[in-house]
């Protein structure tokens, strides 16, 4: 079998990706108190620029400072100061230094905004997250004007992305953030033009794509990240996903990234939520494959008219090549392995290794770790947020020019991450 990972890919907009490996979006938490990019972004992305990856996606760049995924996000809203623009330009230049295409991932956190950022975030409906710990507040249902404002904010942030040197942008409509919430009938109980039927629930995504494309022109890459499913009964289903893909076929996007899950059911991280995982219409071999969503992508590829990218679980060159060769994906997205070994992709491409590093097994607490009577919900919460914290803390370390610390335990990460986020929230400038 030829090494498909080394092949170039020309996107519909004309942009050329040097190879078929991408760094998927991972939240960095390196923004300053006014949610501007910093020298730490330059340090981190200069390192990833050496990785040999053909595409680098930033972590969540928010379109609204009142709706952050975490306090240290970068946000692009309204007129940008000269200092903010210079910081964004330095970030994009560092990331492009190795020849990769570099895109911003644009997002609005919706009801998944932490309470220490906003206790009453905007959402499609006033349905809060069913999670323990009290980290998220009670959302408020958006007005029609507020929904239209979101469209304008995405379009503005995309135009700024182009101006400061990024070569594309990805609209985040997955993982339970605002656009994903509108698609999800469990979170979207609206009875107006933005809720009810799938066509109405998808309206915000489609209008956002249209506005972004109009603002950036035909030669700038526009991507969408979409859930294959939310994996919750009564949520955004795989059948829904297939219909939304058909809607996106005529929307002029250049790449569709397939993922899945949300904070309540974190399948994007290979974890189960508090309720049973709900699946339907998935190929029987999906669970046996190392990539989480490749079975869904194989079916989506039959109707999608744009190239696909699949992220989550990929580790071996053999599986990556097979997925590309069989047409299940055009681009392989890598994320967590690049936190512990940032140049692992280069070693994979060069043939020095045949498998990316994996840290998942070392980041699991057993059911008896906190005592024989510990509630399962607590174990799952620590596993989920502790693992997330472990990876996030490593991005913070690399942003400071330090090496990854693979001796850090999930319990240490859980506590350190929580303290870091609280400190960052207290330092936020609310002006």
PyMOL commands that set and color helices and strands:
alter all, ss='L'
color gray80, all
select helices_A, chain A and resi 4-6+39-49+82-96+110-112+144-163+178-183+198-201+203-216+238-248+267-269+286-288+294-300+317-325+337-340+344-350+361-363+376-399+410-427
alter helices_A, ss='H'
color red, helices_A
select strands_A, chain A and resi 9-10+16-17+21-23+55-62+74-75+101-107+122-123+140-141+168-173+221-227+255-259+307-311+331-334
alter strands_A, ss='S'
color yellow, strands_A
deselect
rebuild
show_as cartoon
